[in-house]
Amino acid sequence: MSFQAARPLDPWRWMGAPALICLGATLLLGLPFRLLGLQLPEPIVPMICVFSWAVIRPSILSPIVILVIGIVLDLLWGGPLGLWGLSMLVGYGLTLSMRAMMLGQSRMMMWAWYAGVCAVVQLAGYLFTMLAFQHSPNMLAVVWQLLATSLLYPFAHRLIDRFDDADVRFR
């Protein structure tokens, strides 16, 4: 007897398309465009995928895609190769380990979880940057990036809501 979910979880729909959309948004926000002398914010847009994929269901493909996204971020932002991939994998692992406590929480509580995971990823990126370059990044820039990334939770919530009930084997 095999169990069939109401809506099959196609890897392209819940992983491929969101990853490409996040990379496109990252490229768009990375353009050297200034408005009133201010540059566009550069949040870590792929955190939407990192958090959502761990909440939706465990998958062997997620860490691989996260590493690829991280390499693209490293190439785009000029960091050492592996910095953002490793940092986001720390966040993915944390979210996956705390998944049982997160399920069933209110939207505001999930936003708090998301912001906490973003803070851990930022801290990991900060520490890895200190190790790689032997100096600390600008703390104000790190805080602004954390704030901008934390404000992206509604997109993660939408992704979670869209695919949350697709595969109940991991509940």
C-alpha positions in Angstrom: 0.0 0.0 0.0 1.6 3.3 -1.1 0.6 6.7 0.1 -0.1 9.5 -2.4 -0.1 13.1 -1.3 -3.0 15.3 -2.5 -0.5 17.4 -4.6 2.8 15.7 -5.6 5.9 17.6 -4.6 7.7 18.2 -7.8 11.3 19.3 -7.1 11.3 21.9 -9.9 8.2 23.6 -8.4 9.3 23.8 -4.8 13.1 24.1 -5.2 14.1 25.1 -8.8 11.7 27.9 -9.5 12.1 29.6 -6.1 15.9 29.3 -6.3 16.0 31.0 -9.7 13.6 33.7 -8.5 15.7 34.4 -5.5 18.9 34.6 -7.6 17.1 36.9 -10.0 16.0 39.2 -7.2 19.6 39.1 -5.8 21.0 40.2 -9.2 18.4 42.9 -9.5 19.2 44.3 -6.0 22.9 44.1 -6.7 22.7 46.5 -9.6 24.7 49.7 -9.0 21.7 51.9 -8.9 21.4 54.8 -6.6 18.2 56.6 -5.6 18.7 60.0 -3.8 22.3 59.0 -3.1 21.4 55.7 -1.5 22.1 52.2 -2.8 19.5 49.5 -3.0 19.5 47.2 0.0 21.3 43.9 -0.5 19.4 41.3 1.6 20.3 37.7 1.5 17.2 36.8 -0.6 18.0 33.1 -0.8 17.3 32.9 2.9 13.7 32.6 1.8 14.5 29.3 0.2 16.9 28.1 3.0 14.3 28.6 5.7 11.3 27.4 3.7 12.9 24.2 2.3 13.8 23.1 5.8 10.3 23.8 7.1 8.5 22.2 4.2 10.4 18.9 4.3 13.8 17.4 4.5 15.5 16.7 1.2 18.9 15.6 0.0 18.7 18.1 -2.9 18.3 21.2 -0.7 21.9 21.4 0.7 23.2 21.0 -2.9 21.1 23.8 -4.2 22.0 25.9 -1.2 25.7 25.4 -1.9 25.2 26.4 -5.6 23.2 29.5 -4.6 25.9 30.3 -2.1 28.6 30.1 -4.7 26.6 32.5 -7.0 26.3 34.9 -4.0 30.1 34.7 -3.4 30.8 35.4 -7.1 28.3 38.3 -7.1 29.4 39.9 -3.9 33.2 39.2 -4.2 33.5 37.0 -1.1 35.6 33.9 -0.7 34.1 30.9 -2.4 32.0 28.9 0.0 31.4 31.8 2.5 27.6 32.2 1.9 27.1 28.6 1.0 28.5 27.4 4.3 26.8 30.2 6.2 23.4 29.3 4.7 24.0 25.6 5.3 24.4 26.5 9.0 21.0 28.2 8.9 19.5 25.3 7.0 20.8 22.8 9.6 19.5 24.9 12.4 16.1 25.2 10.9 15.9 21.5 10.1 16.9 20.6 13.7 14.3 23.0 15.1 11.6 22.1 12.6 9.5 20.1 15.0 9.1 23.1 17.3 8.3 25.4 14.5 5.5 23.5 12.9 2.1 24.8 13.9 3.3 28.1 15.2 1.6 31.4 14.4 2.8 33.6 11.6 4.4 36.1 13.9 6.2 33.3 15.8 7.5 31.9 12.5 8.7 35.4 11.6 10.6 35.4 14.8 12.1 32.0 14.0 13.0 33.3 10.5 14.7 36.4 11.9 16.6 34.2 14.4 17.9 31.9 11.7 18.8 35.0 9.6 20.8 36.3 12.6 22.6 33.0 12.9 23.5 33.0 9.2 24.7 36.6 9.4 26.8 35.7 12.5 28.3 32.7 10.7 29.0 34.9 7.6 30.6 37.5 9.9 32.8 35.0 11.6 33.8 33.3 8.4 34.7 36.7 6.8 36.8 37.5 9.9 38.6 34.2 9.4 39.1 34.7 5.7 40.2 38.4 5.6 41.7 38.8 9.1 39.5 41.8 9.9 35.8 42.3 10.8 33.2 43.6 8.3 31.3 46.8 8.9 28.9 46.0 11.7 26.4 48.7 10.6 26.2 47.1 7.1 25.8 43.6 8.7 22.9 44.9 10.8 21.2 46.6 7.9 21.6 43.4 5.8 20.1 41.4 8.6 17.1 43.8 8.9 16.5 43.8 5.2 16.7 40.0 5.1 14.4 39.6 8.1 11.8 41.7 6.3 11.5 39.1 3.5 9.7 36.6 5.7 6.3 37.1 4.0 7.8 35.6 0.8 9.0 32.6 2.9 5.6 32.3 4.5 4.0 32.2 1.1 6.3 29.5 -0.1 5.7 27.4 3.0 1.9 27.8 2.7 2.0 26.8 -0.9 3.8 23.5 -0.4 3.3 22.8 3.3 0.5 20.2 2.8 2.0 18.7 -0.4 3.8 15.8 1.4 2.7 14.7 4.8 5.1 11.9 5.2 7.5 14.1 7.1 5.0 15.5 9.7 
